[in-house]
Amino acid sequence: MSGWLARYADLVGSDTLHALESLARRLRGHRIVMVNTTRTGGGVAEILHRMVVILEELGVPTSWELMEGDERFFGVTKKIHNALHGRAEPLTEADREVYLERTRAEAGRLKLDGDLILIHDPQPAALIAHRKLPGQRWVWRCHIDLSRRDPDHWEFLSPWVSRYDAAIFSAIEFVPPLEIPTYLVAPSIDPFSAKNREMEPEEVDSVWERLGLRQRGPWVTQISRFDRIKDPLGVIEAFRMVRARRPARLLLAGGGASDDPEGVEVLAQVMERAGQAKDVAVLELPPGSDLEINALQRGSTVVMQKSLREGFALTVSEALWKRRAVVASAVGGIPLQVLDGQTGLLARSVEGAAFQTVRLLDNPVLRRELGAEGRAHVRGNFLHTREVRDYLAVFASLV
């Protein structure tokens, strides 16, 4: 085996790669089309960039189509996204028409000519009503935690989801009542990407210095989109409690996604709150800042992910892969990654996040132990080879 997959041999073993090849042979003669709404920002886009390459290397032709939208459409889909996570906002008739109008327009433009169609998340979910052809198999891949979904928004979306041949979720708790087959596939990371590759300490230091952040620490860092469900304001409050007990600095770093219109507003709120706190830095990262994110995580003493809701939070696996000590909320798919007391520490409140952070700042031995176990956990469960295997198995079962 050559190409990108060959790099994985030392990490996952040749038997895993041979199993991938065997599954891929079952899909020879079939073609996959992936559909989402952004090529930058967020874990879905990152996964798709590499997933397409790996599937092609395995001999399964795969293309990636981007459903486009305007400000109105993404405003509506963000409202749906928030409501499916549990923060309900009324879905008006005008909202519904915006969603359906854009779907009709995009259905006529997108190249959905494969026989295996994988649709990601709510934004393009209704495409199936316009484009499914005889012989095609359509799968809806939901990256959202639906355990607290708003019933009105789900009632709007579920008639289209029920038309799919199968649905995929990241965790069993996310699965709503459906009459179609459902599968569980956790997201994954690429250990060789610029965001996750190994870095020498000198390279890490140079990135921090270039960003104007070095050197006084220790640093507590959260890297994520500036999104309310990531709770950056809650991170600042937790850090206030930490800072009252221990010398430390907080870094909130991240950017936005092209299909998330709320990011600018949230960033402004974070900047205002950070200006009222001591030793808090906020860094807005442009698209393509993977090397910077890698160095920021590696240079941090504690990595936080204090989300209020989460589909999965790949930033957690990224930090664990780098042997970082992680404090994260016990929500969504995070407990699949952070096994409390084994691969990291979980928290269920602002106070809990502060307590766990102080605990790690005070205990370098615990940080090292959690970091080692965290990396091993990611290697066994959250690398792209495992996710590709799961997708291939789902598609093989359908054809």
N, C-alpha and C positions, 0 to 999 in steps of 0.2 A: 504494500500500500504506500502510495506517495502523496504529495500535496499536503494540505492543511491537516488532514486526519493523522498522517504519519507522526506528527508531533505528540500525539496523545499516547503513543505506544508505551512510553516509560511511565506515564501517570496511571493509566487504566488497564494496561496489559493487552497482549495480542488477542487473547480470547474475546475480550469485549469488542475489539475491532472486527474480528471474524464474525461475531454475532450480528454486528451491524451490516456487514456485507451479505450475510445470509438473508436477513430481513429485506434488504434492498432488492435482492434478486426476485423476491415475491412481487415486487412492484414494477418490474421491468415491463415496458409497454404502456405504463401509466404516466401521467404528467400532473404535477401539483401546482396550484396557483395560490399564493398567500395574499391576503388583502388586509391592510390596516389604513390609518389616516395620517401617519407621520413617519418620516425617515430619520428624524432626530429628536432627542429628548425622551427619556423614559426607557424602561427595560425592554418593552416589546420590540421597539425599533432596533435596539442593540442585538437582541436575540435573532431577529429576522436577517440582519446583515450577515451573520455567520451561518445561520441555519440553511440559507439558500446555497451557500458555497459548499457546505458539507454534503447536502443531499445531491448536489450536482456531482461531487467527487464520487459518491456512491453509485452513480449511474441512474439516478432518478431525476429526470428533467424538472426543474422547479423555477418558477418566476414569481416576482413580487410586484403586485399592483397597489398603487396608492390612491385611495379615495380622497378626492379633494373637497374642500368646503370653504365657505366664507365665514365672516365674523358671526353672522346670525346663526349659521348651522352649528359652529363650534360652541356658541353660547348655549344652544339648546342641548347639545350632547354633553357639555360639562354639567348642566343641570341634571340630566339623566344619570351621569356618572356619580354625582354627589348623592342623589336620591337612592341609587342602588347601594351605596355605601351607608345609607341610613340618615343622611341629612336632607330631608324632604323639602322640595320647593314645588309649588303647583305647576303642572304641565298644562299649559293653555292650549286651546284649539289652534291658535296661531303658531305655537311651538310645534305642535304635531304636523301642521302643514309645511313648516320650514323643513322639518326632518324628512318628510315624505317627498317633498318637491326636489330636494337635493338628491335623495336616493334615486328617484326616477331619472334625473339627469345623468348621474354617475353610472347608473346601470346601462345606459346606452353608450357610454364611453369606454368603460373598463374592458380589458381583454381577459375575459373569464372563460377561456377556451380549453382549460384542462379538464380532466375527468375527476380530479380530486381537488376540491376547493376548500381552503381553510380560512375562515373569516374571523378576524380578531376583534373582540369587544363589541359594545353596543353600536358604535357609530355606523358601521356598514352592515349591521345585522339584517336589515330589511331588503338588502339586495337580492336575497333568495326569491322574493316574490316576483321579481322581474326577469331573472336570468337563468334559473335552474333548467337544465336541459335533460331529456331522457338519457339515462346511463351515467349521469354525473352523480358523485357523492359529495355532499356538502357537510362540513363540520364547523360548528360554532365554538370558537376558543374564547372562553371568558376568563380574563385575568383579574376580575374584580371579586372582592369578598361580598357575596350576596346574602350573607347570613342575617343582615338587618335591612334588607331591601324594602323600599317603600312600595306598598301594594299597588298604588295607582300607576306608578312608572313601570313596574313589572308587568302589570296588566296590559300596558301599551306595547311592551316589547315582546312578551311571551308568545303571542300568536305567530310571529315570524320565527322565533327560536324553535317552536314546535314543528316547523316544516323541515328542519334539518335532519340529516340522517344520524347524527350523533352530536354530542356536546362534550367539551373538555373543560375541566376546572382544576384549580391548583390544589384544593384541599376538600375533603369530604364535607366540611362544615359549610362550604359555599354552595352546595348543590341544591337548587330548588326542586319542587315536585315537577317532574317532566316525564312524558311518556316515550321519549326517545332514549336510546342507549347513552349512558354517560360514563366518562372515563376521567381518571385523575392523572395529571401530568404536571409536576412541579417545574417552574422555570429554572434556568441554569445560567452559568457564566462561561466565558472563554478565558482560560488561564493564560493564554498567550497574547491576548490583545494588549494594546497600549495601556489600558486601564488596569490590567492585572498582571502583566509580566513582571519578572524580577527586576529590582532596581538596586544599584549599589548605594550605600549610605551617602556618598559624595553627590550622587545625582539627585537624591531626595533633598539634600540640603540646598543644592543649587536652585531647585524649583521653589522651595520655600523662600529663599532669599530674593529670587526674582519677583515673587509675588508680594514681597515686603512684609513677610510674616515672622521671620526668624529673629531671635532665637529663644527668647525667654518663654518658658513653659512651666509645667507640663500643659499640653493642649488636649482639650476635650473637643471632639469634632463631630458635627452632623453634616453629611453631604446628601442632598436630595433636592428635588424640585421645590421651588417656593410655592407650596400648596398648603392649604389649611389642614388637610388631613395628615400632613407630615408634622403638624404642630410645632413650627419653629418658635412661636411665642411661648409655648410650654417648655421648650428646651431652654430658652432664656431664663424663665422662672426657676426651673430646676437648677440651672447653673448659678443663679443668685444664692441659692441655698448651699451649693457646693463651695462657692467663693467665700462665703461667710465662715467656712470651717477650714478650708485649705487654699493655699496659693495655687492658682491655675488660670488658664485662659480658655475662652470658648471661641471656636470658629464655626460659623454657619456658612456653608458654601454650596452653590448649586446654580441652576439656571431654570429654564422653562421648556415647554414643549409647544410646537406650532399649533397643536389642537387644544391648548389650554389657555383660554383668554383671561383667567384670573391671576396669572402669575405676577404681573406688574403691580397689581393692587396689593397682593400679599407681600411682595418684596418691600414695598413702601412702608407697610406696617412693621415689618421686621427691622428695617433701618431705623425707624423712629424709636422702637422699643430698645434696640441695641444701643442707641445713643444715650439712653437713660441708665445704662448698666455699666459696670466696671469690667474691663478686660474682655470685652466681647468684640469680635471682628466679624464682619459680613462681607462675603466675597461673591460677586456675581460672575459666573463662569460662562463664557460663550460656548456655542456648540463646538464639539471637537476637542474639548479640554480633557481628554482621557488621561494623558500623561500627568497633567496637573492633579487630577483626582487620585490617581495612583500614588503620587508622592505625598499628597496631603493625608491620605489614610495611613501610609507607612510611617509618616512623621508624627502621628498622633499617639498619645498614651492611651486614650480611651476613645472609642468610636460609639456614638449614640445613634439610635433610630427610634425617636419617641413619637411614633405615628399614632394617630387616633383610630385610623382604619388602614388596612393594607390588603392588597391582593397577595403580595409576596415580599417585596422590598429586596431587590437584588443587591442593593448597597450592603446589606447584612452579609450575604455570601461573599461579596467582594472583600469586605473587611476581615472576615474569618479566614479567607484564603491567604491573606497577608499576615496571618497570625496576630491580629489585633484583638485586644480585649474589648468586648462589645456589651453595651447596655442597651436593651431594646424593649419596646412595649410588647406585651403578651397579646397581640392582636393579629388577625388574618393569618398569613403564611409564615410570620416570623417565628412562632414556636417550632415549626418544622426545622428551622435552621439553628435557632438558639435553644439548645437543650439546657434548661436552667441549672446552673452550677456545674455543667459539664463542658459545654462549648461557649458559654457566655452567661450573662445574667439578665433575667427578665424583670420588668417593672410594670406596675399597674396604676401608677399615679405620678404626679409631679414629685411628690415627696419620696416615693419609691425610687424614681430615677436618680434623684439627688443622693439618696442613701447608697445605692449600688455603685454610683460613680465614685463617691468618697471611698467606698470599700476597695475599689480597684486602684485608685490613686495611692492608697496606703499599702498595697500588697503586691509588689512586683513578682513574687513567686506565683501567686494566683493568676496574674496576668499572663505569665509565660505558659502555665498549665492550660488555661482556657484557650490560649492562642494555638497551641499545638493540637489540642483536641478539635478545635474549630476547623483548622485546615484539613485534618483527616476526614472530618465529617463532610466537608464540601467536596473533597476528592472522591469520596464514595457515593455521593448523592446528587451533587448540583453542578456538574460539568456538562457541557453541551453534548457529549457523546451519549449520556444517559437520556437527555431530553429527545434527541434525534431517534434513539432506539424506541422510546415510548410513542412518538408520532408515527414511526414506521409500523409499529405493532397495531396501532389504531387503524391506520389506513389499510393494512393487510387484512384486518378483520372485516373491513367493509367491502373489499373487492374479492 
